[in-house]
Amino acid sequence: MVSVNETRAADELRAPFIYRDDDAIERPLQMEQIGRLLRYMGRYPRLVWAALAATCGGIAVALAAPYLIGATIDTAIGGAHPTALLFYGGALAALYGLNFFATRARIRLTNWLGQNVIRSLREDLFSHVQGLSFDFFDRRPAGSVLVRIMNDVNALQDLFTNGAVNSITNLLTLVGIVIIMFSLNIQLALISMTVVPVMFLISTKLRALIRRSWQHVRIRLSRLNAHLNESIQGMRVTEAYVRQDENQAFFEGMNADYLTMFRRAMFLSSFFAPGVDFTGAVGSALLFWFGVHLLMHGAMTVGLLVAFATYLGNFWTPISQLGQVYNQLLVAMASSERIFEYLDTRAGVLDRPGAQALPAIRGDVEFSRVEFAYDDKKKALDGISFRAAAGMSVALVGHTGAGKSTVINLLARFYEPTAGVIRVDGVDICACDLLSLRSQIALVMQETFIFSGTIMDNIRYGRPSASDEEVVEAARAVCADDFIRQLEDGYRTEVRERGSRLSMGQRQLISFARAILADPRILILDEATASIDTHTEHLIQKGLRRLLEGRTSFVVAHRLSTIREAALILVFEDGRVVERGTHDGLMRGAGRYRHLVEAQYRFLA
């Protein structure tokens, strides 16, 4: 058991890393939002109308059965008419048989409808998230995004599979019952309805509290999943630094917080149905008290009282179910607010109106007085200007945080400059179609991502239409073919999640093969050889020359062997280019570049 002090210490230790992207969304329950959810049902009109038809059949039975029961008591039983009893009994049997098939059809159709709606909503959300810019993911942990796509969408399942159609069923049933009750006896109907305002008051008072409590439950669950995702991905670091106890304490604290919020939400929600049942019992008591009084004075028959009591019992059941649906709606609203928050988030980088597709490019790149800031505090780039002719190799050098990676992020248009212009073949990249630009750029990063699947699939990710022979040729070009063939299944080897079966260097070689297969006009290597040992790097130098041949390339690297052959070297410091030239030219000076190179030699010595 972890002590309170240990938990508090862990919280303080991890305080800077607590996920704060899921703050409560302070918006009231809006009909517009409910309408947006219902519009997803409108995508399946046949299922909707079929479910409504089955629903109406069940409603007809629910409204007709109590009247037939009352008529049976007064006419067949009270009047001692066996023939009438057979007639009414047969009619009731037929009604309940119809109800069986109508209910079965309604359940099946509403579940089909609900599952189709959930599928469409999840697909829309995933598609939208894929189109969002890097700044969106910079502010949110992966676990939080996962929760919204999976858990929050799943939270809407009950609403779509049961709640929506059942709400229509219950509302129509209530309207029908009220009309019949007032047509049978106005006095009894008014007496029975006296408790309805009390029921409405109870539901109104609990409304805001229940909604807020379920919203906090979703927030805690999102944070818990985000932390769990981070912990699993960082398990090696946790074990290396022996931080399992602190990590466990922090997880238990978050888990306990979630449990507390869930219990509070369930505590408030648990008042709704009992409150409805209690007020219904009071209404029934009033009905029988006044009904027996009328019966004793001959103002009504036994069959009519039984029918009225049955209708009243059927009246409270839809109200109770509507209360449960209302709770489902409140839970769903807490999730739908978070879902629509994502769906309403606009990508920071979008195609401008009238954007033209970029034709096949030569690869001429120009930065003209480009500025950029990730926030309002400090510029990551401050007035950068340079030109790289088609086919030129450009090396970006400088300390960490100097602005090198920002240059390539802007060139690939993951972000847009806050000032200045970036041109490719003389065309402003912010004015061209985003897909046509990125399809002609390949990026190899230090932390290359390997997907679950085979090695063949991962290399082919660069060009899905490539043949097996083209994939193998790309692997040979970067000296990856030898180690791949040594694996038990060769190119068909399953690499598992994030390429866990491969070493860092092997994953990097696969990323090189992926880039060669894509055959881009502009190639970006962002510390792409940092995870490859010197021997392996020497092996792929020939492959790299082939990869860079005829392409405009931008190389971010610290290793001298990777950048010394570049036609242009740009030295960055505090978001500015402080030196530029070739390796030999810069080494003849006494500037920053020479200092960096000499420092590297001293480090290696």
C-alpha positions in Angstrom: 0.0 0.0 0.0 1.3 3.4 -0.9 1.1 6.0 1.8 -0.5 9.4 1.5 2.9 11.1 1.9 4.3 9.0 -0.9 1.4 9.8 -3.2 1.7 13.5 -2.4 5.4 13.4 -3.1 4.8 11.7 -6.4 2.2 14.3 -7.3 4.6 17.1 -6.5 7.3 15.3 -8.5 5.1 14.9 -11.6 3.2 18.2 -11.2 4.7 19.8 -14.3 3.6 16.8 -16.4 0.0 16.6 -15.4 -2.1 16.8 -18.5 -4.1 20.0 -18.6 -5.6 19.9 -22.1 -8.9 18.4 -20.9 -10.1 21.2 -18.8 -13.9 21.2 -18.3 -15.9 22.6 -21.2 -18.2 25.2 -19.6 -21.1 25.1 -22.0 -24.8 24.5 -21.2 -26.7 21.7 -22.8 -27.5 22.9 -26.3 -30.2 21.7 -28.7 -27.8 22.5 -31.5 -25.4 20.0 -30.2 -28.1 17.4 -29.9 -29.1 18.2 -33.4 -25.6 17.5 -34.6 -25.7 14.1 -33.1 -29.2 13.4 -34.6 -27.9 14.4 -38.0 -25.6 11.3 -37.9 -28.8 9.2 -37.6 -30.1 11.0 -40.7 -27.4 9.3 -42.7 -29.4 6.1 -42.4 -33.0 7.1 -43.2 -34.2 3.6 -44.0 -33.1 2.2 -40.7 -34.6 5.2 -38.9 -38.0 4.8 -40.6 -38.0 1.1 -40.1 -37.2 1.5 -36.4 -40.0 4.1 -36.1 -42.5 1.8 -37.8 -41.7 -1.0 -35.4 -41.9 1.5 -32.6 -45.4 2.7 -33.6 -46.6 -0.9 -33.7 -45.4 -1.4 -30.1 -47.0 1.9 -29.0 -50.4 0.8 -30.6 -50.3 -2.3 -28.5 -49.4 -0.4 -25.3 -52.3 2.0 -25.8 -54.9 -0.6 -26.8 -54.2 -3.4 -24.3 -55.4 -1.6 -21.0 -58.7 -0.6 -22.7 -59.3 -4.2 -23.8 -58.5 -5.4 -20.3 -61.1 -3.0 -18.8 -63.7 -4.0 -21.4 -63.0 -7.7 -20.6 -63.7 -7.1 -16.9 -66.9 -5.1 -17.4 -68.4 -7.0 -20.3 -67.1 -10.5 -20.3 -66.4 -11.2 -16.6 -68.8 -8.8 -14.9 -71.6 -9.6 -17.4 -70.8 -13.3 -17.5 -70.5 -13.6 -21.3 -68.1 -16.5 -22.1 -68.3 -15.7 -25.9 -67.2 -12.2 -25.2 -64.4 -13.4 -22.9 -63.1 -15.6 -25.8 -63.2 -12.7 -28.2 -61.4 -10.3 -25.8 -58.9 -13.0 -24.9 -58.1 -13.7 -28.5 -57.8 -10.0 -29.2 -55.3 -9.5 -26.3 -53.3 -12.6 -27.5 -53.1 -11.1 -31.0 -52.0 -7.8 -29.6 -49.3 -9.3 -27.4 -48.1 -11.4 -30.3 -47.8 -8.3 -32.5 -46.0 -6.6 -29.6 -43.4 -9.5 -29.5 -42.5 -9.1 -33.2 -42.6 -5.3 -33.1 -40.3 -5.2 -30.0 -37.9 -7.7 -31.5 -37.7 -5.7 -34.7 -37.3 -2.4 -32.8 -34.4 -3.8 -30.8 -32.6 -5.2 -33.8 -33.1 -2.1 -36.0 -32.1 0.4 -33.3 -28.9 -1.6 -32.6 -28.0 -1.6 -36.3 -28.8 2.1 -36.4 -26.7 2.9 -33.3 -23.7 0.9 -34.4 -23.7 2.5 -37.9 -23.9 5.9 -36.3 -21.0 5.2 -33.9 -18.9 3.9 -36.8 -19.6 7.0 -38.9 -18.8 9.3 -35.9 -15.5 7.6 -35.1 -14.5 7.6 -38.8 -15.2 11.3 -39.1 -13.3 12.0 -35.9 -10.3 10.0 -36.9 -10.3 11.5 -40.4 -10.5 15.0 -38.9 -7.7 14.4 -36.4 -5.4 13.1 -39.2 -5.9 16.4 -41.0 -4.9 18.6 -38.1 -1.6 20.4 -37.9 1.4 19.7 -35.7 0.5 22.5 -33.3 -2.6 20.4 -32.3 -0.5 17.4 -31.3 2.1 19.6 -29.7 -0.4 20.6 -27.0 -2.0 17.1 -26.4 -0.6 13.8 -25.3 -1.4 10.8 -27.5 -3.4 9.1 -24.8 -5.8 12.0 -24.5 -6.5 11.9 -28.3 -7.0 8.1 -28.1 -9.6 8.6 -25.3 -11.7 10.9 -27.4 -11.7 8.7 -30.5 -12.5 5.5 -28.5 -13.9 6.1 -25.1 -15.9 9.2 -25.7 -17.4 7.8 -28.9 -18.3 4.6 -27.1 -20.0 6.7 -24.4 -22.6 7.7 -27.1 -23.4 4.1 -27.9 -26.3 3.7 -25.4 -27.8 6.9 -26.6 -27.9 5.9 -30.2 -28.7 2.2 -29.8 -31.5 2.7 -27.3 -31.9 6.2 -26.1 -32.9 8.1 -29.2 -35.6 5.8 -30.5 -36.8 4.8 -27.0 -37.2 8.5 -26.2 -39.5 8.8 -29.2 -41.4 5.7 -28.1 -41.8 7.0 -24.6 -42.9 10.5 -25.6 -45.5 9.2 -28.1 -46.7 6.7 -25.4 -47.0 9.4 -22.9 -49.0 11.6 -25.2 -51.3 8.8 -26.1 -51.9 7.8 -22.5 -52.7 11.3 -21.4 -55.2 11.7 -24.2 -56.9 8.4 -23.3 -56.9 9.1 -19.6 -58.6 12.5 -20.0 -61.1 11.0 -22.4 -61.9 8.2 -19.9 -62.3 10.5 -16.8 -61.1 14.1 -16.5 -61.3 14.1 -12.7 -59.1 11.0 -12.3 -56.7 12.3 -14.9 -56.2 15.6 -13.1 -55.8 13.9 -9.7 -53.1 11.6 -11.2 -51.2 14.5 -12.8 -50.8 16.5 -9.6 -47.4 14.9 -8.9 -46.0 15.7 -12.4 -44.8 19.2 -11.4 -42.9 17.7 -8.4 -41.2 15.2 -10.7 -40.2 18.0 -13.1 -38.8 20.0 -10.2 -36.7 17.0 -9.1 -35.2 16.5 -12.5 -34.5 20.2 -13.0 -32.6 20.5 -9.8 -30.4 17.5 -10.5 -29.8 18.4 -14.2 -26.8 20.7 -13.9 -25.1 18.7 -11.2 -25.4 15.4 -13.0 -24.1 16.9 -16.3 -21.1 18.5 -14.6 -20.2 15.4 -12.7 -20.2 13.1 -15.8 -18.1 15.7 -17.6 -15.5 15.5 -14.8 -15.5 11.7 -15.1 -14.6 11.9 -18.8 -11.8 14.4 -18.0 -10.3 12.1 -15.3 -10.5 9.1 -17.6 -8.8 11.0 -20.4 -5.9 12.0 -18.0 -5.6 8.5 -16.7 -5.3 7.0 -20.2 -2.8 9.7 -21.3 -0.6 8.8 -18.3 -1.0 5.1 -19.0 0.0 5.6 -22.6 3.1 7.7 -21.6 4.1 5.2 -18.9 4.0 2.2 -21.2 6.0 4.0 -23.9 8.5 5.2 -21.3 8.8 1.9 -19.4 12.5 1.5 -20.2 13.3 4.9 -18.8 11.2 4.2 -15.7 13.0 0.9 -15.0 16.4 2.3 -15.9 16.0 5.1 -13.2 14.2 2.7 -10.8 11.1 5.0 -10.6 8.5 2.3 -10.5 7.3 3.2 -7.0 6.9 6.9 -7.8 5.2 6.1 -11.1 2.9 3.6 -9.3 2.0 6.2 -6.6 1.2 8.8 -9.3 -1.0 6.3 -11.2 -2.8 5.2 -8.0 -3.5 8.9 -7.2 -5.0 9.5 -10.7 -7.0 6.3 -10.5 -8.4 7.2 -7.1 -9.3 10.6 -8.4 -11.2 9.0 -11.3 -13.0 6.6 -8.9 -14.0 9.5 -6.6 -15.5 11.4 -9.6 -17.2 8.3 -10.9 -18.8 7.6 -7.5 -20.0 11.1 -7.2 -21.6 11.0 -10.6 -23.3 7.7 -9.9 -24.5 9.0 -6.5 -26.2 12.0 -8.1 -27.6 9.9 -11.0 -29.0 7.3 -8.6 -31.5 9.9 -7.3 -33.3 10.2 -10.6 -35.0 6.9 -11.1 -36.0 6.4 -7.4 -37.4 10.0 -7.4 -39.5 9.2 -10.4 -40.7 5.9 -8.8 -41.6 7.6 -5.6 -43.7 10.3 -7.2 -45.3 7.7 -9.4 -46.3 5.7 -6.3 -47.8 8.9 -4.7 -49.8 9.5 -8.0 -51.0 5.9 -8.0 -52.1 6.2 -4.3 -54.1 9.3 -5.1 -55.7 7.5 -8.1 -56.9 4.6 -6.1 -58.1 6.8 -3.2 -60.3 8.9 -5.5 -61.1 6.0 -7.9 -62.5 3.8 -5.0 -64.6 6.8 -3.9 -66.1 7.1 -7.4 -66.6 3.4 -7.6 -68.5 3.3 -4.3 -70.8 6.1 -5.6 -71.4 4.3 -8.9 -69.6 7.0 -10.9 -67.3 4.4 -12.6 -67.0 0.7 -13.2 -64.4 -1.8 -11.9 -63.1 -2.4 -15.4 -62.7 1.3 -16.0 -60.7 1.8 -12.8 -58.5 -1.2 -13.6 -57.9 0.2 -17.1 -57.2 3.6 -15.7 -54.8 2.2 -13.1 -53.0 0.2 -15.9 -52.7 3.4 -18.0 -51.3 5.3 -15.0 -48.8 2.5 -14.4 -47.8 2.7 -18.0 -47.6 6.5 -17.6 -44.9 6.3 -14.9 -42.8 3.7 -16.8 -42.0 6.0 -19.8 -41.3 8.8 -17.5 -38.9 6.7 -15.5 -37.3 5.5 -18.7 -37.1 9.1 -20.0 -35.3 9.9 -16.8 -32.8 7.2 -17.5 -32.4 8.4 -21.1 -31.9 11.9 -19.7 -29.0 10.6 -17.6 -27.7 8.9 -20.7 -28.0 12.2 -22.5 -26.1 14.0 -19.8 -23.3 11.4 -20.0 -23.4 11.6 -23.8 -23.3 15.4 -23.8 -20.1 15.4 -21.6 -18.5 13.2 -24.3 -20.0 14.8 -27.3 -18.8 18.2 -26.2 -15.3 16.8 -26.2 -15.8 15.1 -29.5 -17.2 18.2 -31.2 -14.4 20.3 -29.7 -12.0 18.2 -31.8 -14.3 18.2 -34.8 -14.6 22.0 -34.6 -10.8 22.5 -34.2 -9.5 23.9 -37.5 -6.1 22.9 -38.7 -3.4 25.5 -38.4 -2.2 24.7 -41.9 -5.0 24.6 -44.6 -5.2 24.9 -48.3 -6.1 28.5 -49.1 -9.1 29.3 -51.3 -8.1 28.8 -54.9 -4.9 26.9 -54.0 -3.4 25.3 -57.1 -1.8 21.9 -57.3 2.0 22.1 -57.5 3.2 20.4 -60.7 6.3 18.2 -60.8 9.0 20.3 -59.3 12.8 20.7 -60.0 13.5 21.4 -56.4 14.6 25.0 -56.3 14.0 26.3 -52.8 14.1 29.9 -51.5 13.5 31.3 -48.0 12.9 35.0 -48.1 13.0 36.9 -44.7 11.2 34.0 -43.0 10.1 34.4 -39.4 8.4 31.9 -37.1 7.5 31.6 -33.4 6.0 28.5 -31.7 4.5 30.9 -29.1 4.4 34.6 -28.5 7.6 34.6 -26.4 10.5 34.0 -28.7 11.1 33.7 -32.4 12.4 30.3 -33.5 13.4 31.9 -36.8 14.2 35.6 -37.2 14.5 36.8 -40.8 16.0 33.7 -42.5 17.0 34.1 -46.1 18.8 31.6 -48.4 18.4 29.9 -51.7 19.1 26.2 -52.6 19.2 25.5 -56.3 17.6 22.3 -57.7 19.8 19.3 -56.9 21.9 21.2 -54.2 22.7 19.6 -50.9 22.3 22.0 -48.0 23.5 21.2 -44.4 21.9 22.9 -41.4 24.3 23.2 -38.5 24.0 24.6 -35.0 23.3 23.9 -31.3 20.1 22.4 -30.2 17.3 24.9 -30.4 19.1 27.1 -32.9 16.3 26.8 -35.5 17.4 23.9 -37.8 14.4 21.7 -37.4 12.1 24.7 -37.7 13.4 25.3 -41.2 12.5 21.8 -42.3 9.1 21.9 -40.5 8.3 25.1 -42.4 9.5 23.7 -45.7 7.3 20.6 -45.3 4.6 23.0 -44.3 3.9 21.4 -41.0 3.7 25.0 -39.8 3.3 28.2 -41.7 5.7 31.2 -41.3 4.5 34.1 -39.3 6.3 36.4 -41.8 8.3 36.1 -45.0 7.8 33.7 -48.0 9.0 30.2 -48.8 9.1 29.4 -52.5 9.6 26.1 -54.4 10.4 26.7 -58.0 9.3 30.3 -57.5 5.9 29.3 -56.1 4.8 30.4 -52.6 4.2 27.0 -50.9 1.5 28.6 -48.7 -0.5 29.3 -51.9 -0.3 25.8 -53.4 -2.1 22.6 -52.7 -0.8 20.9 -49.5 -1.0 17.4 -50.8 0.8 18.2 -54.1 3.7 19.8 -52.1 4.2 17.0 -49.5 3.9 14.2 -52.1 7.2 15.5 -53.6 9.0 15.8 -50.3 10.4 12.9 -48.2 11.4 13.3 -44.6 13.7 11.0 -42.6 13.9 11.8 -38.9 16.0 10.7 -36.0 13.1 9.0 -34.3 11.8 7.1 -37.3 8.4 5.5 -36.9 8.0 1.8 -37.8 4.4 0.6 -38.0 3.1 -2.8 -37.0 3.3 -5.2 -40.0 6.0 -6.6 -42.2 9.3 -4.9 -43.2 8.0 -5.0 -46.8 4.9 -3.1 -45.7 7.0 -0.5 -43.9 9.3 0.2 -46.8 6.4 0.3 -49.2 4.8 3.0 -47.0 6.8 5.4 -49.1 5.0 4.4 -52.3 2.1 1.9 -51.8 2.0 1.1 -55.5 5.6 -0.2 -55.6 6.3 -3.8 -56.5 8.2 -6.2 -54.3 11.2 -6.0 -56.6 11.3 -2.2 -56.2 11.1 -2.5 -52.4 14.1 -4.9 -52.4 16.0 -2.6 -54.7 15.4 0.4 -52.4 16.6 -1.7 -49.4 19.8 -2.7 -51.3 20.6 0.9 -52.1 20.9 1.7 -48.4 22.6 -1.6 -47.4 19.5 -2.8 -45.5 19.0 -5.9 -47.6 21.7 -7.9 -45.8 20.3 -7.7 -42.3 16.7 -8.1 -43.6 17.5 -11.4 -45.3 19.1 -12.7 -42.1 15.7 -12.4 -40.3 13.7 -15.6 -40.1 11.0 -14.4 -42.6 13.1 -11.9 -44.5 11.0 -9.1 -45.9 7.9 -10.8 -44.5 9.1 -10.5 -40.9 6.6 -9.0 -38.6 8.3 -6.1 -36.8 5.6 -5.6 -34.1 4.5 -2.3 -32.6 7.0 0.6 -33.3 9.5 -1.9 -34.7 10.4 -3.3 -31.3 12.1 -6.4 -32.8 14.6 -4.2 -34.6 17.6 -2.2 -33.4 17.6 1.6 -33.6 20.0 1.5 -36.6 17.9 -1.1 -38.4 14.8 1.0 -38.0 16.8 3.9 -39.4 17.9 1.9 -42.5 14.3 1.0 -43.2 13.4 4.6 -43.1 16.1 5.4 -45.7 14.7 2.6 -47.9 11.3 4.1 -47.5 12.6 7.5 -48.6 14.4 6.1 -51.6 11.2 4.3 -52.7 9.2 7.5 -52.5 11.6 9.1 -55.1 11.1 12.7 -53.8 12.4 15.8 -55.5 13.2 17.4 -52.1 14.7 15.2 -49.4 15.0 16.1 -45.7 17.3 14.3 -43.3 16.8 15.4 -39.8 19.6 13.9 -37.7 18.9 10.8 -39.8 22.2 9.1 -39.0 22.4 10.0 -35.3 21.2 6.5 -34.3 23.5 4.6 -36.7 26.9 3.4 -35.5 30.0 4.6 -37.4 30.4 1.2 -39.1 26.9 1.2 -40.4 27.1 4.8 -41.4 30.1 4.0 -43.5 28.2 1.3 -45.2 25.4 3.5 -46.3 27.4 6.5 -47.4 27.3 5.1 -51.0 23.6 4.6 -50.6 23.1 8.1 -49.3 25.0 9.5 -52.3 22.6 7.7 -54.5 19.7 8.9 -52.4 20.8 12.5 -52.6 21.8 12.4 -56.3 19.7 14.7 -58.5 17.6 15.8 -55.5 17.5 19.0 -53.4 18.4 17.9 -49.9 18.4 19.4 -46.5 20.6 17.7 -44.0 20.4 18.4 -40.2 23.3 16.7 -38.6 26.1 17.0 -36.1 28.4 14.4 -37.6 31.1 16.0 -39.8 31.0 13.0 -42.2 27.4 13.7 -43.1 27.7 17.4 -43.9 31.2 18.1 -45.2 30.2 17.3 -48.8 27.3 19.7 -48.7 27.3 22.4 -51.4 26.0 24.9 -48.9 26.4 24.9 -45.1 24.1 27.2 -43.0 25.2 27.8 -39.4 22.3 28.7 -37.1 22.3 30.5 -33.8 19.3 31.8 -31.9 17.1 31.6 -35.0 19.5 33.4 -37.4 22.0 32.3 -40.0 25.3 33.5 -38.7 27.5 31.8 -41.3 27.2 30.2 -44.7 29.5 28.6 -47.2 31.2 25.3 -48.0 33.1 23.1 -45.5 36.5 24.2 -46.7 35.6 27.8 -46.9 34.2 27.9 -43.4 37.1 26.0 -42.0 39.5 28.7 -43.3 37.7 31.2 -41.1 37.6 31.4 -37.4 33.9 31.4 -36.9 31.2 29.3 -35.3 31.4 26.4 -37.8 35.1 25.9 -37.2 34.5 26.1 -33.5 31.8 23.4 -33.7 34.0 21.1 -35.8 37.0 21.5 -33.5 34.8 20.8 -30.5 33.6 17.6 -32.1 37.2 16.5 -32.8 38.1 17.2 -29.2 35.1 15.2 -28.0 35.9 12.2 -30.2 39.5 12.3 -29.1 
